Amino acid sequence: MTDSPNLAPLLDKIYSAASPELVFSSPVEANGYTVITASEVMAGGGFGLGSGSAPTLDGDNGQSGGSGSGGGGGGGSTSRPVAVIVISQNGVTVKPVFDVTKLGLAALTAWAAVALAAFKLARKART
């Protein structure tokens, strides 16, 4: 059996995803304003291992053993802006960034849930 790979570099990459530099952008200054973008950062991953042994029938020698093993993994990350922080002589303001697609999907999901509940109530009333 071979030695498992060193997981330290992988763990370092995962821990670096929690750095503040990923959540808050570098400040941009122009015309007396400083703008900083705040983002939502998400990451996830997983892996699996398996092994097994199943006897097989060999026509010449009778029964012989079988075995197998395997593993795999994967992960991913995503980020999206959620707010813009504006610093000026008048003070600090935080302006939210609205994701129209996400709002539309939420509204569609809510509508579908209400329609499903109404369908179930109507079906139950008929019985």
N, C-alpha and C positions, 0 to 999 in steps of 0.2 A: 504494500500500500504506500502511496506517495504522501509526502508531507503536504498539509493544506497550505494554500498561499497565505502570505502575510497580509492580514486584514488592516494593519495600521494605516496604510495610505488611503484605503477606502473609508475608514472611519474619520480620518482627517478631512476628507472631502465632504462627508456628511455634516460634520461639526462646523465647517466653514460656511455652510448654508444658513447658519443662524447668526451670521455677523450683521451688525447694524448697517454696514455699507450696502447691503442688499435691500434693506427696508427703506432707508433714507438716501436719496441721491446727493451728490455733491452740490453745494450751493451754486446757483448761477446768478450773477449780479449784472444788472443793466438799468440805466436811467433812475437810479436811486432805489431800486427794488432788489430784494434778494428772494429767489424762488427755490424751494426745496420740494421735491416730489416724494411722497410717502407711498409705499407699495405693500401689497399683501403678497407674501412669499409662502408657497406650499411645496413640500417635498414628501415623497414616500417611496417605499421599495419593499421588496420581499425576496425570499429565496426558498428553495425546497430541495431536499435530498431524499433519495430512495434507494433501496436495494432489495433483492429478492433471490430466491432459489426455488426452482421447480424441477422435479424429476421428469425426465423424458424417456420414452421407450426407444431403445436402439434395437433394430432388427436382428443384428448378429450377436450382440452381447447381453441382451436383456435391458435392464434399466440403468440409465446413467444420469448423473446429476447435472443440473443447469444453474446458472447464476447470472446476476446482472446488477448493475448499479448506475446511478446517474444523479445529476443535480442541475440546477439552473437558478437564475435570479434575474432581477431587473429592477428598474426604478425610474423615477422621473421627477421633474420639478417644473413649476410654473410660477409666474408672478404677474401682477397687474397693478396699475396705479389706482389708488383709492382716494388720495387727497393731494392737494397742492397747498403748501405752506408759503404764504407771501409775507415778507417782512419789509416794512417801509417806515417812513418817518411818522406815519399815523398809527403804527403799532403792528401787531401780528394778526393775520387772518388765516383761517383754514377753510379752504373751499373743497367740498367733496367732488370727486369725479364719478359721474353716473355712467354705468355700463348699460346702455339701452337694450342690448341683446339679453343681458341677464335679467333685467326688469321684465322684458317681454316673455321670457321663458317662465319666470315666476308667476306672471299673470295667467299664462296658458295652463300651467300646472294647477293653479288655484281653481280656474274655471273647470278643468277636467275633474278635479276632486268633487266640486259641487255638483257637476252633472252626474257623476257616478253615484253620489249619495242620493240624489233625487231619483235616479233610475231604480236604485235598490228599494227606496221607500215606496215608489209606485208599484214595483213588482210585489213587494210584501203586502201592500194594500189589496191587491187582486186575489191573493190566496186566502 
